[in-house]
């Protein structure tokens, strides 16, 4: 009997082990997030740390986010025009730009850019604190690292990313407008009118909901991998890579799930 | 021996995977006593310390401080119990994003910026106790030498006036003269503040100077304990080999 099963075990064994490892990782991250939230609701609170993180995650990411948005909006307008001109449908440019930016490109590109900037920084900073025993030192100095370090980052990202996505959407639409009006010869007032017609409150709400998820994952992945780092400088390097890669995957995966559920 | 030791470890066991790092550690530390645990790197010294601090949960056994078992406490109770402890980390573990005075008063403010005038005063007092002055208050940890960082870390550990202070390899990485300054400070703290001290080290000069009693940890067990004066005629082959620093003997 076992001789018959042997090739199957050889084939399915590694897949099973991978599944179990993945489930265990999901479990650990969930426990980490739940611990942070349950500790954060009790005092002491750290409003100054929250503000510091809002500046770090939000304000200082604005240049990068602004550039991402304006370049993407401009390129999208040009591509839509090129494709549309083949069957006389260039008037769809403003509609496709506004929907493309607000529904997909704005949240996802901002999420990815900020993940590259913020998840990595969080993992490197917390990882260094871990390997130099600063996290243990916090605990012995009557300060809970979850309240002092993790919660401000998690909540700041949850607030800052949606705000930045709104700003990025506006800049992205302007990028498309700029190319359409000054390069492709669209009427400025007509372009803005069409944009306003196609932009609905639901689309904006969806962008905010998506980006709140992205913000949560950006901070969670950065903090989790930094917090659990071990093994000196190489360990911090690994934690930083893992943080960025897992934040990217979580952003793209949750974007797909939310999109399929909302527009399906 | 007094009947109510400050710290009692009873059959403390801790494994990582299949590796039993602590294999039934038993130890009593009296009030106001300076106990030094010696042993090789990897003998479980740091894990013992981290178990008492509650940074690592032991698998089995009891850790009693003033009669209360830390090993069976909830996270919240542990947070309260830790108020009795101060810790000097091997690499100092100062917060490099904060100036010295906020590092020193961290336990009092729990990291919040409050009552700055008073906190700077408290920081100065504690820095003076370890032989530094107000000039360093606004510097960052990275601007200080290793020896000064150790002293700032010591000032930070004593600022909340803990009853028990743990020292993790306090002289590692310092030249012999600076190391002796730290040894003097530890002796002073025990004598003047009446704290209970637990030090882990493999620096025998340091152990000889600061210990009232010494215990030796080998393969996760305490293999010998005794007064400092007995260290060089313990009659224990493990201790003999260790204190004389011989490559051949029962420890391989």
Contacts between the chains, C-beta under 8 A, distances in Angstrom:
chain1	res1	chain2	res2	distance
A	44	B	110	5.5
A	44	B	112	6.8
A	46	B	111	7.0
A	46	B	112	6.9
A	48	B	112	7.0
A	48	B	113	6.2
A	49	B	111	7.7
A	132	B	91	5.7
A	132	B	93	5.9
A	133	B	89	4.8
A	133	B	90	7.3
A	133	B	91	6.1
A	133	B	93	4.2
A	134	B	93	5.0
A	134	B	94	7.7
A	134	B	95	6.0
A	134	B	96	7.8
A	136	B	50	7.5
A	136	B	53	7.7
A	136	B	55	5.4
A	136	B	87	7.8
A	136	B	89	7.0
A	136	B	93	6.9
A	137	B	87	7.2
A	137	B	89	5.8
A	137	B	93	4.0
A	137	B	94	7.8
A	137	B	95	7.5
A	138	B	95	8.0
A	138	B	111	7.7
A	139	B	53	7.6
A	139	B	54	7.8
A	139	B	55	6.2
A	139	B	82	7.2
A	140	B	53	6.0
A	140	B	55	7.8
A	140	B	82	6.6
A	140	B	85	6.1
A	140	B	86	7.1
A	140	B	87	4.2
A	140	B	157	7.9
A	141	B	106	4.8
A	141	B	107	4.2
A	141	B	110	7.6
A	141	B	156	7.2
A	141	B	160	7.9
A	142	B	79	7.1
A	142	B	82	6.3
A	142	B	83	6.1
A	142	B	107	5.3
A	142	B	110	5.9
A	142	B	160	7.4
A	143	B	106	6.9
A	143	B	107	7.6
A	143	B	110	4.7
A	143	B	111	5.2
A	144	B	79	7.0
A	148	B	110	7.5
A	148	B	111	5.2
